[in-house]
Amino acid sequence: MNRTTLEQWRMLQAVVEHGGFAQAAAAIHKSQSTINHAVHKLQDQLGLRLLEVVGRKARLTEAGALMLRRAGQLLAQASQLEDIAGSLAQGTEAEISLAVDELYPSHELAAVLRTFSETFPNTRVELFETVLSGGAELLHAARVDLLVAGEVPGGFLGEPVLNTEFVAVAASGHPLHQLGRPITLQDLQGQRQIVIRDSSQGRRADAGWLGAEQRWTVSHVATSMEMINRGLGFAWLPLSRVCGALADGSLKELRLERGARRYATLYLTFADRDKAGPAACHLADLFVRAQR
């Protein structure tokens, strides 16, 4: 059985932080005799001298500094444990599972989660980054609480949170840019297209494939961008991801006779709105407000 208590360590910490027993008593609203007794008992139980008085101030001994540093970790963990218990008692979720389509801008996702963590610091977030119907599959399997994706699965209601624009691009030196005329579907089918793979394990629907025999299929938007930058093919990519490359000329928009731009809407969907806790509702609200 432990001989010391967290309360004894809290009192020792207060004495050190506030510079003496009287100051600690005023700061933590305990009597000076209570703090004095607790600290002296702590030293007796450990068989160690933790404090020494220098002038009018109490100062840690070398052993005391080591012990209090270790105890500080326990005190912080105990405080966090109490915070978590308080949150759970109020119905706050311990963890939220979230699926977000890769089309959602990563910097905006990070901003939403950072804001969320300020209000619910003790709620863990499990993030699934999905493509096409992969998120819907997770929602149907009850593996996520919230979904942000380009479709609202059957049997659910969704709310639009982001309009995304895609642009057909290739590296500046790609042969398609050398044609000197509007690019046709037949021109595209003769070149390699970089396609994003559906992350669903069941239904697969590769994004925007035109039937080109030279298709390369990748799993992530970032991989597709790397391929395009190296002149290995063409693709429709989110304008938010390629605007910098278009501005510096490393990528160029393809001069298609039609369909150079595509548009999609991402929707927020609850697995079960009625059962959602305060943390999930707050996170959903942050996604909705992020685009306003």
C-alpha positions in Angstrom: 0.0 0.0 0.0 1.2 3.5 -0.8 2.5 5.4 2.2 2.1 8.9 0.7 -1.0 10.6 -0.8 -1.5 12.9 -3.7 -2.7 15.6 -1.3 0.6 15.6 0.5 2.4 16.1 -2.8 0.0 18.9 -3.7 0.8 20.7 -0.5 4.6 20.3 -0.9 4.2 21.6 -4.5 2.3 24.6 -3.2 4.9 25.4 -0.6 7.6 25.4 -3.3 5.6 27.4 -5.8 4.6 30.1 -3.4 7.8 30.3 -1.4 6.7 29.2 2.1 4.1 27.6 4.3 2.2 30.8 5.0 2.1 31.8 1.4 0.9 28.3 0.4 -1.8 28.3 3.0 -3.2 31.6 1.6 -3.0 30.3 -2.0 -4.7 26.9 -1.6 -7.0 27.9 1.3 -5.6 25.5 3.9 -4.4 26.3 7.4 -0.6 26.7 7.8 -0.5 24.0 10.4 -2.3 21.6 8.1 0.3 22.1 5.4 3.2 22.0 7.8 1.9 18.7 9.2 1.4 17.2 5.8 4.8 18.1 4.5 6.6 16.9 7.6 4.7 13.7 7.6 5.6 13.2 4.0 9.3 13.5 4.8 9.0 11.1 7.7 7.2 8.5 5.6 9.8 8.7 2.8 12.8 9.0 5.2 14.0 11.9 3.0 14.6 15.5 3.7 12.6 17.3 1.0 12.7 20.9 2.1 15.3 23.2 3.7 14.6 26.7 5.0 16.9 29.4 3.6 16.2 32.8 5.2 12.5 33.1 5.2 11.9 30.8 2.2 11.5 27.0 2.0 13.6 25.5 -0.8 13.8 22.0 -2.1 16.8 19.8 -1.4 18.4 18.0 -4.3 16.4 14.9 -3.4 13.3 16.9 -2.9 13.6 18.4 -6.4 13.9 15.0 -8.0 10.9 13.6 -6.0 8.7 16.6 -6.7 9.5 16.5 -10.4 8.3 12.9 -10.5 5.3 13.7 -8.3 4.4 16.5 -10.6 3.7 14.1 -13.4 1.4 12.1 -11.1 -0.5 15.3 -10.1 -1.0 16.3 -13.7 -2.3 12.9 -14.6 -4.6 12.9 -11.6 -5.9 16.3 -12.6 -6.5 15.1 -16.1 -8.3 12.0 -14.8 -10.6 14.1 -12.8 -11.3 16.3 -15.9 -12.1 13.3 -18.0 -14.4 11.9 -15.3 -16.2 15.3 -15.2 -16.6 15.3 -18.9 -18.0 11.7 -19.0 -20.4 12.5 -16.1 -21.8 15.3 -18.3 -22.2 12.9 -21.2 -19.1 13.9 -23.2 -17.8 11.2 -25.4 -14.4 9.7 -24.7 -13.7 9.2 -28.4 -15.2 10.3 -31.7 -14.6 8.5 -35.0 -14.5 10.7 -38.1 -14.3 9.9 -41.8 -13.2 12.7 -44.1 -12.8 12.5 -47.8 -9.4 13.4 -49.1 -10.9 16.3 -51.1 -11.4 18.2 -47.9 -8.5 20.7 -47.7 -6.0 19.3 -45.1 -5.2 22.8 -43.7 -8.9 23.5 -43.1 -9.3 20.0 -41.5 -6.4 20.8 -39.1 -7.9 24.1 -38.2 -11.3 22.5 -37.4 -9.7 19.9 -35.2 -7.5 22.4 -33.4 -10.6 24.5 -32.5 -12.4 21.3 -31.4 -9.5 20.4 -29.1 -9.8 23.7 -27.3 -13.3 22.9 -26.2 -13.0 19.1 -25.8 -9.3 18.5 -25.0 -10.0 15.1 -23.4 -12.0 13.6 -26.3 -9.9 11.4 -28.6 -10.4 11.7 -32.3 -9.9 8.7 -34.7 -9.7 10.1 -38.2 -10.2 8.0 -41.3 -9.1 9.6 -44.6 -11.3 8.2 -47.3 -11.9 8.4 -51.1 -15.3 8.2 -52.9 -17.5 5.6 -51.3 -15.0 4.5 -48.7 -16.5 6.9 -46.1 -20.1 5.7 -46.7 -18.9 2.2 -46.2 -17.5 3.1 -42.8 -20.8 4.9 -41.9 -22.9 1.9 -42.9 -20.7 -0.4 -40.9 -21.2 1.9 -37.8 -17.4 2.5 -37.6 -17.7 6.3 -37.6 -19.8 8.9 -35.8 -19.4 11.6 -38.5 -18.8 11.5 -42.2 -17.6 14.3 -44.5 -17.8 13.0 -48.1 -19.1 13.7 -51.6 -22.2 11.6 -51.2 -24.9 11.2 -48.5 -25.4 7.4 -48.0 -28.9 6.0 -48.6 -31.0 6.2 -45.5 -29.2 9.2 -44.0 -29.5 13.0 -44.2 -26.5 15.2 -44.9 -25.7 18.9 -44.8 -23.5 20.6 -47.4 -20.2 21.9 -45.9 -17.9 22.5 -48.9 -18.1 23.1 -52.6 -15.0 21.8 -54.4 -13.8 22.7 -57.9 -11.6 20.4 -59.9 -9.4 21.4 -62.8 -7.8 19.2 -65.6 -4.1 19.7 -65.4 -0.8 18.3 -66.6 2.8 19.3 -66.3 3.8 22.3 -68.4 5.9 20.1 -70.8 3.2 17.5 -71.3 2.4 16.6 -75.0 -1.2 17.6 -74.5 -0.2 21.2 -74.2 1.6 21.1 -77.5 -1.4 20.3 -79.7 -2.2 23.9 -80.4 -5.9 23.4 -80.4 -8.7 22.4 -78.0 -8.1 18.9 -76.6 -10.7 16.2 -77.4 -11.8 13.1 -75.5 -9.8 11.0 -78.1 -6.7 13.0 -77.3 -7.1 12.3 -73.6 -7.7 8.6 -74.1 -4.4 8.4 -75.9 -2.5 9.6 -72.8 -2.0 8.3 -69.3 -4.6 9.3 -66.8 -3.8 9.3 -63.1 -6.9 8.1 -61.2 -7.7 8.1 -57.5 -8.7 4.7 -56.1 -12.0 4.3 -54.2 -11.1 3.4 -50.6 -14.2 1.3 -50.2 -13.5 -2.4 -49.8 -16.8 -3.4 -51.4 -18.1 -1.0 -54.1 -15.2 0.4 -56.2 -15.7 3.5 -58.4 -12.4 5.0 -59.5 -12.7 8.8 -59.8 -13.3 10.2 -63.2 -11.7 7.6 -65.4 -12.2 8.3 -69.1 -11.4 4.8 -70.4 -7.7 5.5 -71.2 -5.7 2.2 -71.5 -2.7 3.8 -69.8 -4.5 4.5 -66.6 -2.4 4.6 -63.4 -4.4 4.3 -60.2 -3.2 5.7 -56.9 -4.6 5.9 -53.4 -4.1 9.5 -52.4 -4.4 13.0 -53.9 -0.9 13.8 -52.9 0.5 10.9 -54.9 -1.5 11.9 -57.9 -0.1 15.4 -57.7 3.5 14.1 -57.5 2.9 12.0 -60.6 1.4 14.9 -62.5 4.3 17.2 -61.4 6.7 14.7 -62.9 4.9 14.7 -66.2 3.6 11.2 -65.9 0.1 11.9 -66.9 -2.9 14.1 -66.5 -5.7 14.3 -63.9 -8.5 16.4 -62.5 -7.3 17.7 -59.2 -8.8 20.0 -56.6 -8.1 23.6 -57.5 -7.3 24.3 -53.8 -4.4 21.8 -54.1 -2.9 23.0 -57.4 -3.4 26.8 -57.4 0.2 27.4 -56.4 1.6 25.1 -59.1 -0.7 26.8 -61.7 0.5 30.2 -60.5 4.2 29.3 -60.8 3.7 27.6 -64.2 4.9 24.1 -63.2 1.4 22.8 -64.0 -1.0 24.1 -66.7 -4.7 23.7 -67.1 -5.6 21.5 -70.1 -7.4 23.4 -72.8 -10.2 20.9 -73.2 -13.0 21.5 -75.7 -15.4 20.9 -72.9 -15.4 19.7 -69.3 -12.1 21.2 -68.1 -13.7 22.1 -64.8 -15.7 19.8 -62.6 -17.5 20.5 -59.3 -18.5 18.5 -56.3 -20.1 19.1 -52.9 -19.0 17.6 -49.7 -21.7 16.8 -47.1 -21.6 16.2 -43.4 -23.6 13.2 -42.2 -24.2 11.9 -38.7 -24.3 8.1 -38.0 -27.1 8.9 -35.6 -28.0 12.5 -34.9 -30.2 11.6 -32.0 -27.5 9.7 -30.2 -24.7 12.1 -30.9 -23.0 13.5 -27.8 -22.0 17.1 -27.2 -18.5 16.6 -28.6 -19.7 15.2 -31.9 -22.3 17.9 -32.2 -19.7 20.6 -31.6 -17.3 19.1 -34.2 -20.1 18.9 -36.7 -21.0 22.5 -36.1 -17.4 23.5 -36.7 -17.4 21.8 -40.1 -20.6 23.7 -41.0 -19.3 27.0 -39.8 -15.8 26.6 -41.3 -17.1 27.5 -44.8 -19.3 30.5 -43.8 
